[in-house]
Amino acid sequence: MKIARIETFFNEFVGMLKVTTDSGAIGWGQVAPYHADITCLVVHRQIAPHALGHDLGQDAMNIGALVARIPELEHKFPGSYLCRALAGLDTALWDLRGRLQEKPVCTLIGGEPGRLRAYASSMQRNITAEQEAARLSRLRDEKGFDAFKFRIAAECGHDLDQWPGRTENIVKWMRAAMDDMDDDVALLVDANSGYSPGKAIEVGKFLEDQGVCHFEEPCPYWQLEQTKAVTDALAIDVTGGEQDCELPTWKRIIDDGVVNIIQPDVCYIGGLTRALQVAEMAAERGLPCTPHCANLSMVTLFTMHFLRAIPNAGKYLEFSIEGEDYYPWQQGLYVEDPYTIVDGFATVTDQPGWGVEINPDWLDKASYRTSQLE
């Protein structure tokens, strides 16, 4: 079965990719969000020619071979944009396979549909401690969340806080707001590359004293030795990897024990196939995998299927709590919303493929580009 056409529907923030085979079968995927218009150009310039070309045989079912070979053929262009574009093809082909076999993707990769504990993930730094504690407490009561992540430090902040004293204040407010819950409550923080190793260790010890269990990306993520120094110095779980897209870098992160918990992003890393390879490497070292998925585009759906299948799935699914005021571009993407939280859990259904249909109204408003087999 050959790939006959690759279509992208996109705006600046999000891009959907549709594959069609020579038999007329289809599958839907998504490139990584943000600057998606640029990424979709990469799809048609550097991904589609190979997926449609004779050198790879255009076999729509041989996902692994395509995903492995295309970066080799584009070896002069390693890095983020190629992987972001590759994710669109990869995830669309998994959806295609699921639709053809009438199985959800999680079943195709060894898992099964079902529930996933979710943590409420805040994306905001320009919010006071009081406001953040209040809205997360409200979501606890309304949705049943028992795990919460909030932001500390300034992004890539060189040891600066978003404003003086905010980190200490928000941690204490969140601790106080959740003290009436049982012992299973989890508090997680994300520093977004905010600290030097010395400062990160200092903050990490404060987090330990406050009962925080997850310290994400404490140092500039590209400085692996800095993050490892923090991991080695602290009892708290140090986590990271969302930005990393090259498999040799992932091997080093895992083999050297740079973090305690790995956090690949299915869209940033190049799709489900490559994310599974990283999860397998981590499983061999006994490391859990709690992926990054920071918005309600299809990346969270990909991650849900992924977590329902891997043996070293972490404790929870990241679930963004930001709505249309913060992420207006994620509204109206689907015919039916796949993201319902009940008692703190999301659910992977037994519908074929990713189990979702893209909203025709959204597609009509999107920019469009196509490549097809000649």
N, C-alpha and C positions, 0 to 999 in steps of 0.2 A: 504494500500500500504506500503510495507516494504522496508526499506533501505537494499539493498543486498550487496553493495560494496562501499567502500570509498577509493579513490586514491588521492595521493598527487604527485605533480610535482614541484620541488623546486631547488633553489640554496641557497647560503648563505643569499641573500637579500630578495627574494620574493618566496612565495609558493602558488600555485593554488591547490584547492581541488575540486574534482569531486565526486558527489554522483550518484549512479545508483540504481534504485529500482528493485524489483522483476518483474516488468512489462517492464523493459528496459528504462524507462524514466530517463533523466539525468538532472543535474543542476551543475553549476560552481560557486564556491566562492573563497575566498582568506583568508589565515591566515594573521596576522599582519606582515608587512615587518620588515626586519632586524633580523638577526640570524634565518631566516625562516627555515633553515635546522634543528635547534634544535626544533623549534615549531612544525614542521611536525612530528618529533619523538614523541612529546607529543600527537599529534593527534592520532597516532596509538597505543600508550601505554595507554592513559587515556581518550580519547574521543570516538574513534571507538568501543572499547569493549562494551560500554554502548549503543551507538546508534544502534549497531547490536545485542545487547543482548535481552534476553526474558524479563528482568525486566522492560524495557520501551516499550515493544511491537513493537518496530521498526517502528512506524507509521510515515512515511515521511511527512505527512501533519500536524502533531501535533507539530509544531516547538516550540511553547511556552512551552509545557510540557518537551520536550527534553532539551531545553536551561535552564530551571529552575532546572531540576532534576540532570543533570550531575554534576554541581558544588557541589550539596549536596552529591552525591555519592563519589566525590573526595574531601571531606571536609578537609582532612589532607593536601591538596595542594592548598590553596587559592592563588590568586594573578595573576601576569602578564602572565606567560606562559600558564596557563590553559585558561585564557580568550582569549589570542591571538590565541590559537588553536581552542577554541570554536567558534570564529568568522568565521573560515573557514567552519565549518559544518553549522552554522546558515545561512550564506550568500549563500551557495550552495543550501540549502533547499528553500530559498526564490526564487532563480532563477528557481529551479525545479517547484515550484508552479506557477510562472509566465509563464513558458513555457507550462505547462499543461493547464492553463486557458487562454493562449494566451493574457496575459495582462502584461504591465510593472509593476515592483515591486511597484512603487509609487502609482499606481492605487489600488493595493491589500491592501495598508495601508491607503487608504482614500484620496489620492491626485490625481494629473493628470499630464501628461507630459507638458513640457513647458520650458520657459527660466528662468535662474537664474542670477542675477547680481553677478559678480565675483570680488574678489580683487586679484591683482597681489601680490603674496607672495614670498618674497626673503628668501632664506635659508642661506645666506652667512654672515659671520662676517669678514672674512679676505678680505674685499673689502673696498676701500676708500669711503668717502662720495661723492666725485666727481664722481667716477665710478658708484656708486649705483644710484645717482640722474640721471645720464646720461642714464643708461639702463632702469630705470623705466619710464623716460620721453619718451624714444623711444617706449616702449611698450604701453604707453598711446596713442601715435600717430598711431602706427601700429594696435593695437587690440581694442582700445577704452576704456581701463580700466579707471575708475575714482576713484578707491580706491587702496591703496598700503600699504603693510606691510613690514617693514624692521627690522633688529636686532639691539638692543642696549645692553649695558653691556657685560660682559663675562659670558658664560654659567656656572651656579652655581658658580658665580665669587666672592662671599663674598665682594661685593661692589667695585670690580675692574672693570675697563673698558677693552675692548679687547686691546686697547692701549690708553694711556692718551689722554683725550679730544675727543675721537671718538664719543661718544654718543651725546654730545652737537653739534658737528660739523655736523654729519649726519642729525640730526633733522633740523638744520637750512638750510642745503643744500636742503633737501627735501621740506621744506616749501617754499623756494625761487623758486625751480624748478616748483612747482605746483601753484604758486601765479597767473599765467595767466589763470588758469581754473576757472570755475564758483563755486558757493558756495557749490555745491554738492560733491566736491572732499573730500575724506576721507583719513587721514593718520593714520596708525596703527603701533604700535611697539610691539616687543616681547623681554622681558628681560630674558626668560628661567631661572627663579629661581636665578637671578643675585644679588639681593639686600637684605639687612636687611630692616626692616620696616622703620626705620628713613631715610635711604638713598632713599628708594623707594618713600617715601612721598616727599622728596626734589626733586627728579627727576620728580615725577608726577606733581608737581606744575609747573616745567619748561615746561613739555609737554602740560599742559593746556594753558600756555601762548603762546605756539607755535601753538595752534589749533589742536593738536593731539587728536583723539577721543577714542582710544582703547589702553589700557595698559595691556599687556598680561603677566601673570605669573611673577609678580614683585618679589616675595619672593620664597624661597624653597617651592615647591608645597605641600610637605608633612606637612609643618608647617601651618595649616589652620588658626590658630589665627594670625599669622603674616600677611597673605594676607588679612584677615578681617580688621585688623587695618589700612591697606593701603586703602581698599575700603571705610571704614568709614570716612577717613580723606580727601578724594579727590572727586572732582566733575566729573572727567574723568571716563569713564567706565573701571573698573578693571575686567579682564576676566581670565578664567583658567579652568582646569579640564582635559586637554588632556591626562595626564598620569593616571588618576584615573580610576580604573576598578572595584572596589568593590561597590555594590549598597548601603550598609550602609554608606560608606564614602560619596557617592553622596547625600544621604538623609541629612547628616549633612551639607554638603556644601550648599545645597539649603535652608534647614530650618534655618540655622544660618546666611544666607546672606553673605557668604564668598566672593562671587563675584557678579558683576552686570549682567554678561553674562556668560552662561555656554558653555564649549567647549569640549564635549565628542568626542572621536575618535571611529568611528564605529568598527574598527578592534581591537583597544586596549581594548575596554570595553567588548568585547565578542560577537559582532555582532549587527545586526539591531534590533533584538527583545529587547535586553537590552538597546540599545540606545533610543529606543522608550519609554521604561519605565522611563528613566531619563528625557527625554524631557517632558513627561506627569507630572512628579513631579515638574519640573520647571514651566510648564504652570500654574499649580495650584497656584504658588507663583508669577506669573506675570513676570517671568524671560525669556528673549529671549535666543535662542540656536543658536550659530554660531560654528558648529563643527570644529574640527581640522582634516585636511587632507592634509598632507604636501608633497605629491609626487603624481605622475600620475600612480601609480598602481591602482588596482580596488577600493581602499579606496575612491578616489574622486568620482567615479561613484556611490558607495553606498551612499555617502553623498548627491549627487545630488538628488537621489530618495527620500532620507530621508527628505531633505529640501522642496521638492515639496509637502510633505504630512503633516508635523506637523503644528499646528496652531500658534506656537510661534517661527517660523523660524526667524533667525536674518536677518540683512540687506543684507548679501552677502555670497557667497561660497568662501572658501579659495581655491586658484588656484596657485599651484607651478609654478614658471617661470623658474625653473632650468631644463636644457636640458641634453643631453648625456654627456657633459663634467663633470657635477657635479653628475648626477645619470645615469651612463651608464647602470645599471641593469634594468631600467624601459623602455628601448628601445625594440621594437619588440615584445611586449606582445600580441598585438591584430591583428586580420585580418584586421580590419578597425579601425582607431584611433577614439575613442568616444569623444575626447577632442578638440573641435573647439570653439574658442572665436570669436564672432562677435559683434562689438559695445559694448564690455565689458561684454557680456553675454555668458554663457554656456547653452546647451540645453539638456534636457531629452527627448529622443525620445519615440515613441509609440511602439517600438519593445518589444516583450515578455521578461519577466525576467529582467535581467540587460541590455539587448539589445546589448550584445557584444559577440564575439567569440574569444577564445584564439588561438593565432597563432600556428599552428601545428609545424612550424619550431622551435619555442621556446620550445614547449613541448618535441620535439625529443632531445633537448640538455640538458633538465633538468634531475636531479636525480629523481628517482621514488620509490614509496612505496605503497603497497596496503594492505587493510584489507577487508575481506568479510565474509558474513554470512555462517556459517557452517551448 
